[in-house]
Amino acid sequence: MPLLDGSVLQDLEDELGQPEMAWSFVNDYAAMWGLRQRFLLDSIEREDHAAALDAVISLKVSSAMVGGLRLARLAQTLETTIRKGDLRGSAELLALISLHGQATVKELQLRYLQSVG
């Protein structure tokens, strides 16, 4: 599975009817990556199941919307782990999410934000 699926971004532009709106959404996604990651890590460290679910679902949905399908799949796996109540067993997934999240943002910046903006 590719890190970034550009066809999803094209679909987002088509659905919104204005490429500028899609660009703005993707730009906001990239800008918020650090906050999303921190909120997810903090909620798991605090063993706050509700906050962890909120954070991981937000990450899953927003990542899928910008074409970050690999990251969305990792978030889906973490969501399942959280729903099973295994917050302590999520360290490996969190490391993968951090790695792929940073790579996804970098790809969005290089392949989409710079070329469209």
C-alpha positions in Angstrom: 0.0 0.0 0.0 1.5 3.4 -1.0 2.1 6.0 1.7 -0.1 8.5 -0.2 -2.8 7.9 -2.7 -3.0 10.9 -5.0 -6.4 9.8 -6.5 -8.0 10.4 -3.1 -6.8 14.0 -3.2 -8.2 14.4 -6.7 -11.5 13.0 -5.5 -11.5 15.5 -2.6 -10.9 18.4 -5.0 -13.7 17.1 -7.2 -16.1 16.6 -4.3 -15.4 20.1 -2.9 -15.6 21.7 -6.3 -12.8 24.0 -5.4 -9.2 22.9 -5.4 -8.3 25.7 -3.0 -10.6 24.2 -0.4 -8.9 20.8 -0.7 -5.5 22.5 -0.5 -6.6 24.3 2.6 -7.8 21.1 4.2 -4.6 19.3 3.4 -2.5 22.2 4.7 -4.5 22.2 7.9 -4.0 18.4 8.2 -0.3 18.8 7.8 -0.1 21.7 10.3 -2.1 19.7 12.9 -0.1 16.5 12.7 2.1 17.3 15.8 -1.0 18.2 17.9 -2.9 15.0 16.8 0.1 12.9 17.5 0.7 14.5 20.9 -3.0 14.2 21.9 -3.0 10.5 20.9 0.2 9.7 22.8 -0.9 11.7 25.9 -4.3 10.1 26.0 -2.8 6.6 25.9 -0.2 7.5 28.5 -3.0 8.7 30.8 -5.0 5.5 29.9 -7.9 7.6 28.9 -9.8 5.3 26.7 -12.4 7.8 25.5 -9.8 10.4 24.6 -7.6 7.8 22.9 -10.6 6.6 20.8 -11.4 10.2 19.9 -7.8 10.9 18.9 -7.3 7.7 16.9 -10.7 8.0 15.1 -9.9 11.6 14.1 -6.5 10.5 12.8 -8.0 7.6 10.9 -10.7 9.6 9.2 -8.7 12.7 8.4 -5.8 10.6 7.1 -8.1 8.6 4.8 -9.5 11.9 3.5 -6.1 13.2 2.5 -5.0 9.9 0.9 -2.8 8.7 3.7 -4.3 5.3 3.5 -1.3 3.4 5.1 -1.6 5.8 8.2 -5.4 5.4 8.2 -4.9 1.6 8.3 -2.5 1.8 11.2 -4.9 4.0 13.0 -7.7 1.5 12.4 -5.5 -1.2 13.9 -4.8 1.0 16.9 -8.5 1.7 17.3 -9.2 -2.0 17.5 -6.4 -2.4 20.1 -7.9 0.5 22.2 -11.4 -0.9 21.9 -10.1 -4.2 23.3 -8.8 -2.2 26.3 -5.1 -2.9 25.5 -3.6 0.6 25.8 -0.3 -0.7 27.2 0.1 -3.0 24.2 0.0 -0.1 21.7 3.6 1.0 21.9 4.7 -0.6 18.7 1.7 0.7 16.8 2.3 4.2 18.2 5.9 4.1 16.9 4.7 3.0 13.5 2.0 5.8 13.5 4.6 8.4 14.4 6.9 7.2 11.7 4.3 7.0 9.0 2.5 10.1 10.1 5.7 12.2 9.7 6.3 10.5 6.3 2.7 11.2 5.2 2.9 14.8 6.1 6.3 15.1 4.2 4.8 13.5 1.1 1.7 15.8 1.3 4.0 18.8 1.5 6.2 17.7 -1.4 3.7 16.1 -3.8 0.6 18.1 -3.2 1.0 21.3 -1.2 4.0 22.6 -3.1 2.7 21.6 -6.5 -0.8 23.0 -6.0 -0.2 25.9 -3.7 
